[in-house]
Amino acid sequence: MKIELEPIGFVKNSRKEPIDDNWYQIISDIELADNIPTEAFNNISDFSHLEIIFYFDQVKSNNIVFSGHPRGNKNYPNVGIFGQRKKDRPNQIGLTTVELLKWEERKITVKYLDAIDGTPILDIKPVFKEFQVKNNITQPDWVEDLMKNYW
């Protein structure tokens, strides 16, 4: 089976390279693709947060991995790709929850999007609190260390 997707928009920001840390200061615009009508953003400003699904278009197919030490750090365990958020994924799909700062016509401005300039956006969904986790989130200790400089 082959799945074909078309971007609904593109990221515009100052981050030109896929660097892992220091995303806190990056503010991104997402501009709709020409074939998506402006009304697709109607009432989006009623929401404080959005889920952004994007395509890691700069990941080379020979870089895709199925397990490894996160960020190549041997102090972290050898983890399967589905137990980490590495960009070198089998389908090169990224997902991030962002804070919506502003909506203007065909563009939204967001914070906490860890996608570089030009990244194709596949979908945008509002965050409903009813879809959020119902219990406490658990994770291994290495994740907190890995993420200490991310945001």
C-alpha positions, 0 to 999 in steps of 0.5 A: 500500500502506498500513501500519498500526502500533500502539505497543507502548509509550510513552516517559516522561522529562523531555524535553518538546520535540524539542531536538537536543542534550544527551541525555546526562543524559536517562534514559527509561522505556519502559512497555508499552502496555495490550494488550502482555502483561508477558511480552514483557519476559521475560529482557530484562535478559540484554542490556546494549543494545537497539534502540528503534524509535519514531515521531516523532509530533510531526513535522508532515507539511509539515516532512518533507524529502528533502534539506538542510543538517543542522540548517540549518547551511550549513557542512554539505553539502546531504545527502539525508534518507537520509544523515542522521538528521534527525527530519523523515523521510518515514515519521517513524521513529526508531531508537536503540541504548540502554543498558538500566539496569533492568527492572521488570514492564511498564517498562524504564529506558534511557539514550541514547534520544533520544525525547521524553516520550510518544513511541510505541515501535514495537518493541524488539530486543536488540542481538546483537553478531553483527548489529553492523558487521564493519568500521570505520565511516566517516563525513564530518567534519561528522558529528563536529562535528554530534554534539559536544553530542548525548550 
